[in-house]
């Protein structure tokens, strides 16, 4: 159950008054006295002045006259004019990207916009408003909501999501929300050029709330590091967007123990870029760069890099069946087809997919062996059984038919079998061996095949302790299988603060705030970094303006609020009063 | 109820030496103990007058005739009775215990006084129901009168005292006592008092006020019920209300006083808190009602 108009709660005081009237009506004790001769006059004088007495005597007449006059007035349909936001439909698009955090010392643009929104919400006069936040995926916070308290609480709950605003996408989405009525779209962002706005729709007008005033920004535009034997060399690019020279200090901390490893005073000329290169930094699993400088946008003065060997290349033996290459391509994994002879002396690191058993010993890169070129397969018949493993997180091997298998490697871990015969094995290095050729099974015809290949590639190419770099709220599929059956993956911030849990098998969404995070399940811990997108490292300022044909440059319009219900209420009250007077006097008077 | 409970025991002997003082010349036809302005058959000599034909020859003083050879008539002062009428307010407003007791005490005492002097006393209770008025003369009826008064039942009349009083007053009384509490509208009083002088030359209005009427002791929200009219008045008693009440009350009696002065009526206010002997030996003597 719910109430549409909680504002009318005050109406409950009406029955309460009657209740009070009956509760607190004076109770008079009877007191016989000789004569009320003097009392009477006392009472009369304190009770009524002659004028009131006159009114009292003619109460019924006046009440009836008043009720009738009010009725006549009500028929005239009175209303009061008040200013309200223009438009039948109002859409507020709120930019929640990181650059909205920029702003003068006291207040960010975002806070300013929130204040503006609260201000505007007071002028809604009951019109429905739709509030949505911009991002990779638009979020509709309120859809055609007219309850002011709900609107205001939604506004107060707004937070910066650090995600890029994806303006063109958002504009298209917003247009899909527009119904036939006059619609006013408010854009609460930093800068939108007039040319970016779609102005084809006649009934649509735009109000852009930009960020006023010049803002100064110095950012760590790029920060990278590379491991060279036992030292780290790093490179940083600092950009000064402001019109004056800025001086500050550039610091690098190791993320392992938060130890300061590099510190240098920097001075960046106006509208210029300063490149710094640091060599022979002590070994660490990651570095965090901090630029201590006085500017209007703090969030981009920090950058983190994790030193990971992340191989993205996949080399497929061209002797393997075309379906393997096709499967990798289906998962958008870049594949290079390499002649069998060249696989042994590949200079670059990458995943090697082959049927040459010898490569298991010789190759430095991880190997996925599909079939064996040194043995002969024998026929098998049975159901495929899988062990619990990360590679099967998305791929189910239940319905696969396998006609024959190669003999297994001894001492290798078996993670899938056909009856008792090993089907998929893993060696100590982490290489995977599929003991069947693509032709020996109908597996490639199932969707689980490319998924298996993708999981394998993910597992073998990424360092298992590091998940990599994400942009804020980025969605990515990661094959995560917790060790224990019921354990969930939980995300913790750098300060060991619990953030959220990842449901097993669901898509992983990175947290919004930039920083280092860890993903934990039981004893297993994986780290990942959320970094600002490059586009969010520069702040833009733009003026506020409005364009629109439907409202002809006016943002507010006059609306008429009918007073008829109030008049009717008054008339009912008067009728009640008349009834009471009648009741007291009796019908004859 | 007997006399002893109504009045102090030695009361009648105490008041025995008092008598009603009056300048009223109106006297009864019968012989009494009060000196009359007319000449009569008492033993007290008054004066001589020349004889004119028609005078009673038995009154000629022959001694004077012998000396002066002229006929003179010797005249004596006449002694006549006083007619005293007492009217007691029998309306319900008198029902207050103390008020009614005091009223009866006063009526009884005045009656004693009158009868003790061998004068004619008539007494009437002003009430709706007709009661037989008490009319007697002579000291022998003193006991009968006190028992008559003490046997009076509580007042029940709901009619205005002022409107029905004239029916209960005997004409040609020497002194007329009206015992009432005076709690009736001043206009009514005026109507009644206007008729009074024709009944008597010496009218005395004895206003009996209960202490409760003077200083109401009740507080809070009250519904005051008029004892006569049953009229109900809701009053939240507060100091201002009480002050207002007091002002009204004083105003009322002031007006009543001036009204009485205009018609030559004497008034005396007595309170229930005062003792009957105080009223008799102080207030009434000081007012020159009795001596």
HADDOCK unambig.tbl for C-alpha pairs under 7 A between the chains (distance, minus, plus):
assign (segid A and resid 27 and name CA) (segid B and resid 221 and name CA) 6.86 0.50 0.50
assign (segid A and resid 28 and name CA) (segid B and resid 221 and name CA) 5.03 0.50 0.50
assign (segid A and resid 28 and name CA) (segid B and resid 222 and name CA) 4.47 0.50 0.50
assign (segid A and resid 28 and name CA) (segid B and resid 223 and name CA) 5.03 0.50 0.50
assign (segid A and resid 28 and name CA) (segid B and resid 234 and name CA) 6.72 0.50 0.50
assign (segid A and resid 29 and name CA) (segid B and resid 221 and name CA) 6.35 0.50 0.50
assign (segid A and resid 29 and name CA) (segid B and resid 222 and name CA) 4.53 0.50 0.50
assign (segid A and resid 29 and name CA) (segid B and resid 223 and name CA) 5.41 0.50 0.50
assign (segid A and resid 30 and name CA) (segid B and resid 222 and name CA) 5.86 0.50 0.50
assign (segid A and resid 30 and name CA) (segid B and resid 223 and name CA) 4.69 0.50 0.50
assign (segid A and resid 30 and name CA) (segid B and resid 224 and name CA) 6.04 0.50 0.50
assign (segid A and resid 30 and name CA) (segid B and resid 225 and name CA) 6.93 0.50 0.50
assign (segid A and resid 31 and name CA) (segid B and resid 222 and name CA) 6.29 0.50 0.50
assign (segid A and resid 31 and name CA) (segid B and resid 223 and name CA) 5.83 0.50 0.50
assign (segid A and resid 31 and name CA) (segid B and resid 224 and name CA) 4.81 0.50 0.50
assign (segid A and resid 31 and name CA) (segid B and resid 225 and name CA) 5.98 0.50 0.50
assign (segid A and resid 32 and name CA) (segid B and resid 224 and name CA) 5.68 0.50 0.50
assign (segid A and resid 32 and name CA) (segid B and resid 225 and name CA) 4.60 0.50 0.50
assign (segid A and resid 32 and name CA) (segid B and resid 226 and name CA) 6.27 0.50 0.50
assign (segid A and resid 32 and name CA) (segid B and resid 227 and name CA) 6.25 0.50 0.50
assign (segid A and resid 33 and name CA) (segid B and resid 224 and name CA) 6.39 0.50 0.50
assign (segid A and resid 33 and name CA) (segid B and resid 225 and name CA) 5.95 0.50 0.50
assign (segid A and resid 33 and name CA) (segid B and resid 226 and name CA) 5.67 0.50 0.50
assign (segid A and resid 33 and name CA) (segid B and resid 227 and name CA) 5.96 0.50 0.50
assign (segid A and resid 34 and name CA) (segid B and resid 93 and name CA) 4.42 0.50 0.50
assign (segid A and resid 34 and name CA) (segid B and resid 226 and name CA) 6.02 0.50 0.50
assign (segid A and resid 34 and name CA) (segid B and resid 227 and name CA) 5.32 0.50 0.50
assign (segid A and resid 35 and name CA) (segid B and resid 93 and name CA) 6.35 0.50 0.50
assign (segid A and resid 35 and name CA) (segid B and resid 183 and name CA) 6.59 0.50 0.50
assign (segid A and resid 35 and name CA) (segid B and resid 226 and name CA) 4.81 0.50 0.50
assign (segid A and resid 35 and name CA) (segid B and resid 227 and name CA) 6.16 0.50 0.50
assign (segid A and resid 36 and name CA) (segid B and resid 224 and name CA) 6.97 0.50 0.50
assign (segid A and resid 36 and name CA) (segid B and resid 226 and name CA) 5.22 0.50 0.50
assign (segid A and resid 38 and name CA) (segid B and resid 245 and name CA) 5.86 0.50 0.50
assign (segid A and resid 38 and name CA) (segid B and resid 248 and name CA) 5.89 0.50 0.50
assign (segid A and resid 38 and name CA) (segid B and resid 249 and name CA) 6.28 0.50 0.50
assign (segid A and resid 39 and name CA) (segid B and resid 245 and name CA) 6.26 0.50 0.50
assign (segid A and resid 40 and name CA) (segid B and resid 233 and name CA) 6.46 0.50 0.50
assign (segid A and resid 42 and name CA) (segid B and resid 241 and name CA) 6.78 0.50 0.50
assign (segid A and resid 42 and name CA) (segid B and resid 244 and name CA) 6.35 0.50 0.50
assign (segid A and resid 42 and name CA) (segid B and resid 245 and name CA) 6.33 0.50 0.50
assign (segid A and resid 43 and name CA) (segid B and resid 235 and name CA) 6.83 0.50 0.50
